[in-house]
Amino acid sequence: MPYVADAPEAHPVAATPEPASGAWRWYLASSVLIAIALGIRFLAYPVITSDYTYFIKVWYTDLAANPGLTAFAHPFANYAPLYLYLLKVLTYIGSSSLYSVKTLSVLFDAANAFVAYRILRYVPALEAQRGAHVCSDRTLYLADRHNEQHTLGPIRRSLHLRRTL
């Protein structure tokens, strides 16, 4: 059963706690972890993997060889179209295909991390409100300030956030 607010004061957006005086430690620890993660990714930039060699490099070369969108006239890859369109955009930059592809991956890693942060920052407020599960089987519901329900997106069944108090 999804979380449904019973009263306006039960809304997690309104009940989100202010950062505690020790919050700077969490920001410092998060910044250090992000710096380490970025450092590892940048150290792995010159590493050539088999999926790059056998698939992505071939796709990139095919996209670069065909002007405009003519490369998409015939099937050459069995991958998500959005990713292939972004690869086509990268061919116009003129940098190394390896570094372009890895930069694209790092940008999407950062976007995914930001989305996860935005979802999980409401968990303590929800746990404090209900003291129980904050996830249904498939979807996390959060109420906004106007008593409307918004779905933030599917949550895997294996992700069950419980009260840790």
C-alpha positions, -999 to 999 in steps of 0.1 A, spaced: 0 0 0 15 34 -9 20 61 16 -9 85 15 -10 117 36 -40 119 60 -36 155 70 -17 186 56 7 185 86 18 150 75 33 161 43 71 153 41 79 185 22 66 207 50 82 184 76 117 182 61 141 190 90 166 218 89 202 207 86 217 200 120 247 219 133 269 188 125 256 187 89 289 202 76 305 168 84 281 150 61 288 176 33 325 172 38 323 134 38 301 135 7 325 158 -11 354 136 -3 335 105 -16 325 124 -48 361 135 -53 374 99 -49 347 86 -73 356 112 -99 393 105 -95 388 68 -101 367 75 -132 394 99 -146 421 73 -139 401 48 -158 397 71 -189 426 55 -209 414 19 -201 399 3 -233 373 -23 -225 360 -51 -248 325 -35 -251 342 -3 -264 364 -22 -288 337 -45 -303 306 -23 -301 309 14 -291 339 22 -312 323 5 -343 291 25 -338 311 57 -332 331 52 -364 300 44 -384 282 75 -371 312 97 -379 315 83 -414 280 91 -424 270 128 -426 240 141 -407 214 115 -397 220 92 -427 237 67 -405 203 59 -389 189 50 -423 202 14 -419 203 -6 -387 239 -7 -374 234 -11 -336 210 -27 -312 212 -1 -284 190 27 -271 183 53 -298 189 82 -274 225 70 -266 232 66 -304 219 101 -310 242 114 -283 271 95 -298 263 112 -331 265 146 -314 299 136 -299 312 128 -334 310 166 -342 332 175 -313 362 159 -329 379 145 -297 389 109 -291 360 86 -293 372 68 -261 373 100 -241 340 113 -255 321 81 -246 336 80 -211 328 117 -205 292 110 -216 291 81 -190 304 103 -162 278 130 -170 250 104 -168 265 90 -135 264 124 -120 228 129 -132 218 96 -117 235 104 -84 216 137 -83 182 120 -89 190 95 -62 199 123 -38 167 142 -46 146 111 -39 164 100 -7 166 134 10 129 130 19 133 96 35 141 108 71 110 130 71 88 102 59 103 78 84 97 103 112 61 108 100 50 72 98 78 51 115 73 23 90 80 15 54 81 45 31 80 24 -1 52 5 -17 61 -25 -37 69 -5 -68 66 32 -63 75 59 -38 48 86 -34 56 120 -20 30 146 -14 38 182 -23 27 214 -5 -7 214 -23 -19 180 -12 -13 165 -46 3 131 -51 34 129 -73 52 97 -84 89 101 -83 95 69 -102 97 32 -99 117 18 -70 130 -17 -73 113 -43 -51 146 -50 -34 148 -14 -21 128 -13 11 136 17 33 129 10 69 130 30 100 165 30 114 158 47 148 
